[in-house]
Amino acid sequence: MDEKITLYTTTMCPVCSMVRNFLTNMDLEYKEINVDLHPVTLIKLIGKTRRFSVPQTNINGEWIFGFDPVRMLEVVHLKSN
């Protein structure tokens, strides 16, 4: 698959772990950015999405907030068709 997936997380976020496990179990490659370790990225992320929460997942330019496996698969399948 040629999806470009970026997952924004924090260290102590249990929902972030759920998204990470889901993407891994679905064999979807992703880049993870821990915003605890990259505060400038966090500021840019908040400016872009207007959301202060994690996880935030960007799949081919489309934002998904929280753990929404159905929407993630819809976006992946829409882009691959």
GINOR-V652575 format. One record per helix or strand of 2 or more residues. SS is the DSSP state (H for helix, E for strand). FROM is the first residue (numbers start at 1). TO is the last residue. Records with the same first field share a line. If there is no record, write none. Layout:
SS: FROM-TO  FROM-TO
This chain:
E: 5-9  31-34  56-59  62-65
H: 14-25  39-49  69-80
